C-alpha cells in the first residue's frame, strides 16, 4: 500500500511539474498562474488591483502563446459542486463592508477566459485553428463562446467574416447581436459581408429590428456599401412607417450623399405638423450627418419655434443647431420665447440653455425680469427663478422690491422670498 501511494504521489507530482512547465510563462510564472491573478475575486472588490494589472501585462507579453490554455478554459465543461455553490451563496450574504466576495464560479472563470483573450486581441490566424470545431457546433454555449472569441481579433478581421456571417442567420438573438455589433465596429472592412447582410435584410419583414441592425452596419461601411443602394432605395420607396423610412434615408445618405431625396426626407420630418418624436428623429439624424446638413438650419429653427416641439425635441434641435454652426443670434430669441412656455420643464430647459451661453447670469436675469414686467402667466415662477440665481440676480433687486409692495399677494410673497435668497447669496433651506 505504501509503495502504491508513493507511485501515485510521484505520478501526480510529475504531472503537476511537467504540466505547468509545458505552459508558456512570463517572469518564471505559468499562464495558469497569471490567469488566476487576472480573475482573482479580490479584483472585483477593488483590492490588490496591482496584481490584476500585472496579470494583464503578463497576458500581453505572452500574447498568442497563452491562447491554447485560455481556449481550453473557455470550453471546459467542469461545473461547481453543490457544496461549493452553497458556500458561495453564504458568502454573498455577508455584509459589503467586509469587502468579501463569493467564490468565483466555473462559469465565471470561463467568462473571464474570454475576457483574457479579448485583452490579448490576437490575430485571427492564431485563434481560428483553436476554435474551428466549436464554430461548427450546435451547442449554444460553445458556439456563442467561439463567436465571441472570434470577434476579439485585433487585426485581419476580414478573415473572420465568413465564419461570423453564418451567425447572422442564427436563431439565437444574442449570437446575432454579437455579430452585428462586431461588423459595425470594423467599419469599411465589413463590406465583405455585404451579400450576406443584404440577404438578411431582404428576408426580414419591413420594420423588423434586424433590418435596423443591417442598416447600422451599412452606415459604418459607407461608400463601400454602394452596391446595396438600389435594394435600399426600393425598400425606401415601399416603406410606409416614418421611422423605418427615416432610418433607410439616413443609411442611403451615409452610403452616397448624392441621394438627395434621402436627406430631403429627414428635413421633411421637421414640418409644423410633425410629432415630437418625428422632430427628434429628424434633428438627430441631421446632427449625425454633420456640416453637410447646414442647409437644414432654417428648418431646424422653424421646428424649434413650433408648439409641438416638447422638452426632448427642443434639446435635440438645439444640440443639432450648435453642431451645424447656427449663430447665437439665430437660436437665443427662440429660447427666450420658450422661457414663457406653458410647460415648466420646457421653461427650465430654455433658461438652462440661455444660462450656458452667459455664465454671469445677466441674460437669464433679463429674460426673467421681462416676464415679470409684462405680467406673464408665469410671473411668480420667474420671480422664484430670480431668487434661485442668488447673488447673480442682484440687478433685479429694485424691481423685486417694487413687486413685494404690490397688490397681488402671490407675487408679493414670491418677491419677498426671492429678495431674501438674493440678499443671502443663495436659497435659504
C-alpha positions in Angstrom: 0.0 0.0 0.0 2.8 2.4 0.9 4.5 1.6 -2.4 1.3 2.3 -4.3 0.8 5.6 -2.6 4.4 6.6 -3.3 4.0 5.8 -7.0 0.7 7.7 -7.2 2.3 10.7 -5.4 5.3 10.6 -7.8 2.9 10.4 -10.9 0.8 13.3 -9.5 3.8 15.4 -8.7 5.3 14.7 -12.1 2.1 15.6 -13.8 1.9 18.9 -11.9 5.6 19.7 -12.5 5.7 18.9 -16.2 2.2 20.1 -16.9 3.0 23.6 -15.6 6.4 23.6 -17.1 4.9 22.9 -20.5 2.8 26.1 -20.2 4.0 29.3 -21.6 5.4 31.6 -18.9 6.3 35.1 -18.0 8.8 36.1 -15.4 9.1 32.5 -14.4 5.3 32.1 -13.7 3.0 30.0 -15.9 0.0 31.3 -17.8 -2.3 29.5 -15.4 -0.9 31.4 -12.5 -1.3 34.7 -14.3 -4.8 33.9 -15.4 -5.7 33.2 -11.8 -4.4 36.6 -10.9 -6.5 38.0 -13.8 -9.8 36.6 -12.5 -9.0 36.9 -8.8 -12.1 37.7 -6.7 -10.1 40.4 -5.0 -10.2 42.4 -8.2 -14.0 42.8 -8.1 -13.8 44.2 -4.5 -11.2 46.8 -5.5 -8.4 45.0 -3.6 -5.0 44.1 -4.9 -5.6 45.8 -8.2 -1.8 45.9 -8.8 -1.8 42.1 -9.2 -4.6 42.4 -11.8 -2.6 45.0 -13.8 0.5 42.7 -13.5 -1.6 39.9 -14.9 -2.8 42.0 -17.8 0.8 42.9 -18.6 1.8 39.2 -18.5 -1.0 38.2 -20.8 0.1 40.9 -23.3 3.7 39.7 -23.1 2.7 36.0 -23.7 0.3 37.1 -26.4 -0.8 34.2 -28.7 1.3 31.7 -26.8 -1.4 31.9 -24.0 -4.3 31.2 -26.3 -4.3 27.3 -26.2 -4.6 27.4 -22.4 -7.3 30.1 -22.3 -9.3 28.5 -25.1 -9.2 25.2 -23.1 -10.6 27.0 -20.1 -13.4 28.6 -22.2 -14.6 25.3 -23.4 -14.2 23.4 -20.2 -17.3 21.5 -19.1 -16.4 21.5 -15.4 -19.2 22.5 -13.0 -19.3 23.6 -9.4 -20.2 21.1 -6.8 -23.4 21.6 -4.8 -21.3 22.2 -1.6 -19.3 24.9 -3.4 -22.4 26.6 -4.6 -24.0 26.5 -1.1 -20.8 28.1 0.3 -20.9 30.7 -2.5 -24.4 31.7 -1.6 -23.5 32.0 2.0 -20.5 34.3 1.3 -22.7 36.5 -0.9 -24.9 37.2 2.1 -22.1 38.6 4.2 -22.1 42.5 4.7 -20.5 44.5 1.9 -18.4 46.3 4.5 -16.4 43.1 5.0 -15.0 43.5 1.4 -15.5 39.8 0.8 -16.9 38.2 -2.4 -18.3 34.9 -3.1 -16.2 32.2 -4.6 -15.7 32.6 -8.3 -17.8 30.0 -10.2 -16.6 27.8 -13.0 -18.9 29.7 -15.4 -17.4 33.0 -14.3 -13.9 31.6 -14.9 -14.9 30.6 -18.4 -16.2 34.2 -19.0 -13.0 35.6 -17.6 -11.0 33.4 -20.0 -12.9 35.0 -22.9 -12.1 38.5 -21.4 -8.4 37.5 -21.2 -8.4 36.5 -24.9 -10.1 39.8 -25.7 -7.4 41.6 -23.7 -4.7 39.9 -25.7 -6.5 40.7 -29.0 -4.8 38.1 -31.1 -4.7 37.9 -34.9 -7.5 35.8 -36.4 -4.9 33.4 -37.9 -3.7 32.5 -34.4 -7.1 32.0 -32.8 -9.1 30.4 -35.7 -7.5 26.9 -35.6 -8.2 26.7 -31.9 -11.9 27.3 -32.1 -12.7 25.8 -35.5 -14.6 22.8 -34.1 -16.7 24.9 -31.7 -17.7 27.3 -34.5 -19.3 24.4 -36.3 -21.1 23.1 -33.2 -24.8 23.4 -32.4 -24.2 23.6 -28.7 -25.4 27.1 -27.8 -22.8 28.0 -25.2 -19.8 26.7 -27.1 -21.0 28.2 -30.3 -21.6 31.6 -28.6 -18.3 31.5 -26.9 -16.5 30.7 -30.2 -18.2 33.6 -32.0 -17.4 35.9 -29.1 -13.7 34.8 -29.2 -13.6 35.3 -32.9 -14.9 38.9 -32.5 -11.9 39.6 -30.2 -9.4 39.7 -33.1 -7.2 42.8 -33.3 -6.3 42.5 -36.9 -7.1 40.6 -40.1 -10.7 40.9 -39.1 -11.8 40.4 -42.7 -10.6 36.7 -42.4 -13.2 36.1 -39.7 -16.1 37.5 -41.7 -17.0 34.2 -43.5 -17.4 32.5 -40.1 -19.3 35.3 -38.5 -21.7 36.0 -41.3 -23.1 32.5 -40.8 -24.2 33.6 -37.4 -26.3 36.4 -38.9 -29.0 33.7 -39.5 -28.6 32.1 -36.1 -31.9 31.8 -34.2 -30.1 32.8 -31.0 -30.6 36.6 -30.8 -27.6 37.0 -28.6 -25.3 35.5 -31.2 -26.9 37.6 -33.9 -26.5 40.8 -31.9 -22.9 40.0 -31.2 -22.0 39.6 -34.8 -23.9 42.7 -35.9 -22.1 44.8 -33.3 -18.8 43.4 -34.4 -19.4 44.1 -38.0 -20.5 47.6 -37.2 -17.2 48.1 -35.2 -14.9 47.1 -38.0 -16.3 49.7 -40.4 -15.5 49.6 -44.1 -13.8 46.1 -43.7 -17.3 44.7 -43.2 -18.0 45.3 -46.9 -17.0 41.6 -47.4 -20.2 40.7 -45.6 -22.4 42.8 -47.9 -24.1 39.9 -49.8 -25.0 38.2 -46.5 -26.2 41.4 -44.9 -28.5 42.3 -47.9 -29.8 38.7 -47.9 -30.7 39.0 -44.3 -32.3 42.4 -44.9 -34.3 41.1 -47.8 -35.6 38.1 -45.8 -36.6 40.2 -42.8 -40.1 41.8 -42.6 -40.4 45.6 -43.0 -40.0 47.2 -39.6 -38.2 44.2 -38.2 -35.4 45.1 -35.8 -32.9 43.0 -37.7 -33.3 45.4 -40.6 -32.3 48.3 -38.4 -29.2 46.3 -37.4 -28.3 45.7 -41.0 -28.6 49.5 -41.7 -26.4 50.3 -38.8 -23.6 48.1 -40.2 -24.1 49.6 -43.7 -23.7 53.1 -42.3 -20.3 52.1 -40.9 -19.3 50.6 -44.2 -20.1 53.8 -46.0 -19.3 54.2 -49.7 -18.1 50.6 -49.9 -21.8 49.6 -49.5 -22.7 51.3 -52.8 -23.9 48.0 -54.4 -26.7 47.9 -51.8 -28.2 51.3 -52.8 -30.7 50.0 -55.4 -32.1 47.5 -52.9 -32.3 50.0 -50.2 -33.9 52.6 -52.5 -36.6 50.1 -53.4 -37.2 49.4 -49.7 -37.4 53.2 -49.0 -40.0 53.7 -51.7 -42.2 50.9 -50.4 -41.8 51.7 -46.7 -44.9 53.3 -45.0 -43.6 53.6 -41.4 -41.9 57.1 -41.0 -39.3 55.8 -38.6 -38.2 52.9 -40.7 -38.2 55.1 -43.8 -36.1 57.7 -41.9 -33.6 55.0 -41.0 -33.4 54.0 -44.6 -33.0 57.6 -45.7 -30.1 58.2 -43.3 -28.4 55.0 -44.3 -28.7 55.8 -48.0 -27.2 59.3 -47.4 -24.3 57.8 -45.4 -23.5 55.5 -48.3 -24.0 58.0 -51.1 -24.5 61.7 -50.3 -25.8 62.2 -53.8 -29.0 60.6 -52.8 -30.6 64.0 -52.2 -34.1 62.6 -51.8 -32.9 60.8 -48.6 -31.8 64.0 -46.8 -34.9 65.8 -48.1 -37.0 63.2 -46.3 -35.2 63.8 -43.0 -35.7 67.6 -43.3 -39.3 66.9 -44.1 -39.7 65.3 -40.6 -39.3 68.8 -39.2 -42.6 70.3 -40.5 -45.1 72.2 -38.4 -47.5 69.2 -38.1 -44.8 66.7 -37.1 -44.9 64.9 -33.8 -42.2 65.5 -31.2 -40.8 62.0 -31.9 -40.5 62.8 -35.6 -38.9 66.1 -34.9 -36.3 64.5 -32.5 -35.5 61.7 -35.0 -35.1 64.1 -38.0 -33.0 66.5 -36.0 -30.7 63.8 -34.5 -30.1 62.3 -37.9 -29.2 65.7 -39.4 -26.9 66.3 -36.5 -25.2 62.9 -37.2 -24.7 63.9 -40.9 -22.8 67.0 -39.7 -21.7 70.1 -41.6 -23.1 68.8 -44.9 -26.6 69.3 -43.3 -26.0 73.1 -42.7 -28.7 73.9 -45.3 -31.2 72.4 -42.8 -30.6 75.1 -40.2 -33.7 77.2 -41.2 -35.9 74.1 -41.0 -34.5 73.3 -37.6 -35.1 76.8 -36.3 -38.6 76.7 -37.6 -39.2 73.4 -35.8 -37.8 74.8 -32.6 -40.5 77.6 -32.7 -43.4 75.2 -33.1 -45.7 74.5 -30.1 -45.5 70.7 -30.6 -41.7 70.8 -30.0 -41.5 69.4 -26.5 -38.6 69.4 -24.0 -36.9 66.4 -25.5 -37.2 67.5 -29.1 -36.1 71.0 -28.3 -32.9 69.6 -26.7 -32.1 67.6 -29.8 -32.7 70.5 -32.1 -30.6 73.0 -30.1 -27.7 70.4 -30.0 -28.0 69.9 -33.8 -28.1 73.7 -34.4 -25.0 74.1 -32.3 -23.1 71.4 -34.1 -24.2 72.5 -37.6 -22.9 76.1 -36.8 -26.1 78.1 -36.2 -25.3 81.5 -34.7 -26.2 82.7 -31.2 -28.5 85.4 -32.7 -30.5 82.7 -34.5 -31.1 80.5 -31.5 -31.4 82.8 -28.5 -34.6 84.7 -29.5 -36.5 81.4 -29.8 -35.2 80.1 -26.5 -36.3 83.4 -24.8 -39.8 82.8 -26.1 -39.7 79.2 -24.8 -38.9 80.6 -21.4 -42.6 81.7 -21.2 -43.9 78.3 -22.2 -46.9 76.5 -20.6 -44.5 73.7 -19.8 -42.5 74.1 -16.7 -40.0 71.6 -18.0 -39.6 73.5 -21.2 -39.2 76.8 -19.4 -36.4 75.5 -17.3 -34.8 73.9 -20.3 -34.8 77.2 -22.1 -33.3 79.0 -19.1 -30.6 76.4 -18.7 -29.5 76.8 -22.4 -29.6 80.6 -22.1 -27.5 80.3 -18.9 -25.0 78.1 -20.7 -24.3 81.0 -23.1 -23.7 83.5 -20.3 -22.2 82.3 -17.0 -22.7 85.8 -15.4 -26.4 85.2 -15.4 -27.2 88.6 -16.9 -29.1 87.2 -20.0 -31.2 84.9 -17.7 -32.0 87.9 -15.5 -33.2 90.0 -18.5 -35.5 87.2 -19.6 -37.0 86.6 -16.2 -37.4 90.4 -15.5 -39.1 90.7 -18.8 -41.6 88.1 -17.9 -42.4 89.9 -14.6 -42.7 93.3 -16.3 -45.1 92.1 -18.9 -47.3 90.3 -16.3 -46.7 86.9 -17.8 -48.8 84.0 -16.6 -45.5 82.6 -15.4 -44.7 85.8 -13.4 -44.5 84.1 -10.0 -42.4 81.3 -11.4 -40.0 83.9 -13.0 -39.6 85.6 -9.6 -38.7 82.4 -7.9 -36.2 81.7 -10.6 -34.5 85.1 -9.9 -34.3 84.1 -6.3 -32.6 80.8 -7.2 -30.0 82.8 -9.0 -28.8 84.1 -5.7 -26.3 87.0 -5.8 -26.2 86.8 -9.6 -29.6 88.3 -9.7 -28.7 91.5 -7.7 -29.7 93.7 -10.7 -33.3 92.5 -10.2 -33.5 93.8 -6.6 -35.1 97.2 -7.3 -37.8 95.5 -9.4 -38.4 92.8 -6.8 -38.8 95.4 -4.0 -41.4 97.2 -6.1 -43.3 93.9 -6.6 -43.1 93.0 -2.9 -45.2 96.0 -2.2 -47.8 95.3 -4.9 -51.4 94.3 -4.6 -51.0 90.8 -5.9 -50.5 88.8 -2.7 -49.0 85.7 -4.5 -46.5 87.9 -6.5 -45.6 89.9 -3.4 -44.9 86.8 -1.3 -42.7 85.4 -4.1 -40.8 88.7 -4.4 -40.2 88.9 -0.7 -38.8 85.3 -0.6 -36.7 86.0 -3.7 -35.2 89.1 -2.1 -34.2 87.1 1.0 -32.5 84.5 -1.2 -30.6 87.1 -3.3 -29.5 89.1 -0.3 -28.3 85.9 1.4 -26.5 84.9 -1.8 -28.2 81.6 -2.0 -31.5 79.8 -1.5 -32.4 79.6 2.2 -33.2 75.9 3.1 
